[in-house]
Every structure is written in C-alpha cells, then in structure tokens.
C-alpha cells in the first residue's frame, strides 16, 4: 500500500508540473540556423490539439544518465545540437518513449513529438521525419513547412533547468520502467521510431 501511495505521489508531481505552464522561454530569434559543420542538429516539434494542455519533457539517454533537453508545450519546437553518431532520445510524461538517431555532421534532422492517450493523461511518442515523400511524417510532406512555421522556437530558463533537477529521480524511474520494453520491440518497430543518417537535410 505504501509503495502504491509513493508511486501515486510521483505521478501527481509530474502531472502538476506538466499542467503548470511551460517554464521555457520563447527565443527572441526564431530563425533555425544550420548546425556547426562538425555537429548535427535535431529539431523536435510539437503541433497537435490532442493533449494540448499537457507538457512533455525531452532528454537524451547517455552513459552518465539523462541529459535534459527541454520541456515541450503544444505549438513549440526545440533545437538540440549534438556530436554526430548514434543517439537515443526520450520523451517523458505519464510514461516514457524513445527514439534512436544516427546523425551526420552538418545535417539537420526533424522529429515530431505526438500525443497518445494514457491512463490518466496524454502520453507522448516520437515520429521521426524521414525524407520519403510517401510517409505521413516526412520532410517532403506539404505539411512540413506548416509544422516548422507553426511552432515557436523555445529555449531553457533557470526555471526549466530547476524543474529537471527537481524531477531527476522521477525521470530515471520512468526510464527504468519503459526503456527495457522499448528495447524488446522488434527491429521493424524500432526502425519506425528511428532517424536514419540519410534523413538529414
């Protein structure tokens, strides 16, 4: 019983934080610039009316733990510059979901953060944007320009960084609970949630 109450308090904490407004700052310059030639850039975008009242937090899964990227409200985007190579990203709300990425230097990659209904509130997943025009989520889609233009570029603030520090233990528990499940998915399903090196533009 005590364990159930403890878990309930953890979920309630994340729920309140998610509904309390977004502590991110709208960037003064809304221009998406090209990455450093020796780096790769991933642009995460969120554009959906479903689950719009709930925020989602983004992390990179690293050997040392979870590197906080930012908090996504509806209608926002975050630019994240990284070393080229293989990366794993995580989106956390009521649950956690993951995306792998094989990134090339000098390239920009895009991924949508999309809601799906959970037990108590919206959960979130990644939709990597491929270059294949046949895919629903593609940089070749007529909707791509609307996704980019219709989302505001945001950046971290002392408040968002403090939120990440305060919730680090809860986020780690979410990763422990869901990462093994994600790794157990079949190769095709994992591939659908992965950015390929060739997807960069």
N, C-alpha and C positions, 0 to 999 in steps of 0.2 A: 504494500500500500504506500509506504513512504517513497519507494522508487517511482511509483506512478505519479505521485504528487510532485516529486522533484522534476520529472520529465515534463509534466504539465506546466510548471513554473518556467522552465526553459523555453518551451514553445510560446508561452504567453509573453515572455520578454521579447522574443523575436517578432511576435505579432505586433506588440505595441510599438516597437522600433520601426517596423515596416509601415505602420499606419500614421506615424507621427510627422510625416512630411519628409522631403528629401533634403539632407544637410549638404548636398553637393552645390557647387557654385556654377552658374551659367557662365561659360567662358566669354570674355569680352570680344575676342576674335573668334568668329565662328568658322573660319577657314580651316579645312582639313589639309594640312601641309603634307608633302611627301616625307617619308621617313629618312633618317640618316642613311647614306648609302651602305653602311655596314650593319644596319639594323633592319628589322622587319616591323611592320605596324599592323595591329589588329584593331578594327573599329567595330565595337559592339553597339547595336542599335535596338531600340525597343519602341514598337509602334503598333499598339493594339488596344482596343477599348475593353477587351476582356481582362478582368483582374487589374484594371487601371488604378485602383485605389491602393494597391499593394506594391511596395518596393522590392527589388531583387538585388542582392549583393553579389559582386563578382570577385573571384580570386584566381590566382594561378597556383596550381599544386606544384610545389617544389620539394626538393630533397630535405630542406630545412623545415618545411611546414606549408603554410598557406600565405601567399603574398597577396595582400589586399589591393584590388584594382579600383573599386569604387562601388557606389550604390546607384542603381538604375530606377528612376521613376518612368512612368509612361511618357513617351514623346521625347526621350533623351538619347544621346549617344556618348560613348566614351572611347577615346583613342588611347591605345596601350602599345608602347614601343618596347620591343624585346630583342634579344640576340636571335639570329637565325638558327634554325634547327627545330627539334621536336619539343612541343609544349603540351601541357594539359591544363585546361581551364575549368573552373567550377562555378556554377550559379546556385545560390542558396536562398531559400525562403522557408516554407514549411518543410521542404525536403531539399535534396541536393541532386544536381545532374552535372554531366561532364561533357567536354568536347576535347578531342585531340587535334593538334595542328602541326603540320610540317611546313615551316616557314622559310622563305628565301630572303636574303638580304636585299634591301632596296624596294621590296614589294609591299603593297597594302592589301590586307585581307579583311573581309567583312563577315559578320555573323549576326543574325537576329536573335534576340532573347524573347522567347514566346511563352505565353502562359498556358497552363493546362490545369484543370480543376483538381484540387486535392481534397483531403478530408475536411479541413476547416477553412481553407482559403486557397487562392491560386498558387500552384507550383509553377516552376519555370524550367524550360529546356532551351538548348541551343539549336538554331537552324543555320548551319554553315552556308554561306552563299558561294555556290560553285560558278564556274564560267559557262556551264552548259545551259543554253537557252531553253532547253526542254524542261528544266527543273523549275518548280514553283518558286524556290528561293535561289535566285541567280543574279549575278551582276549584269547579265544580259537581259533581264526581265524589264519590261516597260515600267514596272513599279519601282525599280531600283532608285531612280532619280527622286521619286517621291519619298522613299524611305530616308534618303540622305538629307533632302531639303526639309522634310517634315519633322526632323528630330533636332533638338538643341544639344550642342556640344557642352558637356559639363566636366568639371574637374574637382578634385578633392579639396576639402577645407579642414581646419583643425577639428571641427565637429565630426566630420565623417571619419577622420582618422581615429578620433577618440571612440567613436561607435565601434570601429573594427577592433580596437584594443579591448574594449569592454566585453565584446561578444566573441573573442577569440576561442575560448573554451567551448562555447556552444557550436561554433562553426566547425571546430575539429571533430566534435561528436557527430555532426551531420555527415562529415566526410567519411568517418569510420563506418557509419551506418549504411551509406549508399555507394561508396566507391567500389567495394567488392562486388556489389550487384552489377554495377556498370561494367566492370572488367569481365564479368561472367556472360555478358551479351555475346551473341555470335558475331563473327567477323563482318558480315554484311551490315548488321545493325550498327556496329561500331563505326564502320566506314561511312554510313549515312550521317553520323554525328562527328565527322572529322573534316578539317580543312586540308586539302591537298596542296602540295607546293605549287602546282600549276594553277591554283585558284587565285593567286595573287595578281594584282593589276598595277 
